[in-house]
Amino acid sequence: MLLIGELINTSRKAILAAMEAQDSTYIADIVKKQDEADADYIDVNCGSIIGKEVESMEWLINVVQSVTRKPLCIDSPNPNAIKAGLALVKNGQPMINSISAESERFAAVLPSVLSPPS
């Protein structure tokens, strides 16, 4: 069984506020608590920040990886945010979440899955 810490999600008001304020201390504290609770993966989701999702994903991943060595679960309906997130992953084998079987979205994400950044 894998445990995925899913608290770094901008659909949560406190996370969205921290993201908008670039409050890395708040985000880091949430990550540390999930790490200490033995989450196997840390989920990173900024899907509610329409129009700035790529930049938001990059910022969040950098903050998350500054405080944990746990692998990440990149969670986004935006294929470009997934690609950007995968390019920054440093620890372990990442997981992708929020990919659907919708042919257009699947086709957009599939190249990132088949050829992850080295």
PEWONOR-V465710 format. One record per run of one state. SS is the DSSP state (alpha for helix, beta for strand, coil for the rest). FROM is the first residue (numbers start at 1). TO is the last residue. If there is no record, write none. Layout:
# PEWONOR-V465710
[[SS & FROM & TO] [SS & FROM & TO]]
This chain:
# PEWONOR-V465710
[[coil & 1 & 3] [beta & 4 & 9] [coil & 10 & 12] [alpha & 13 & 21] [coil & 22 & 23] [alpha & 24 & 36] [coil & 37 & 40] [beta & 41 & 45] [coil & 46 & 52] [alpha & 53 & 65] [coil & 66 & 70] [beta & 71 & 75] [coil & 76 & 78] [alpha & 79 & 88] [coil & 89 & 94] [beta & 95 & 97] [coil & 98 & 102] [alpha & 103 & 114] [coil & 115 & 118]]
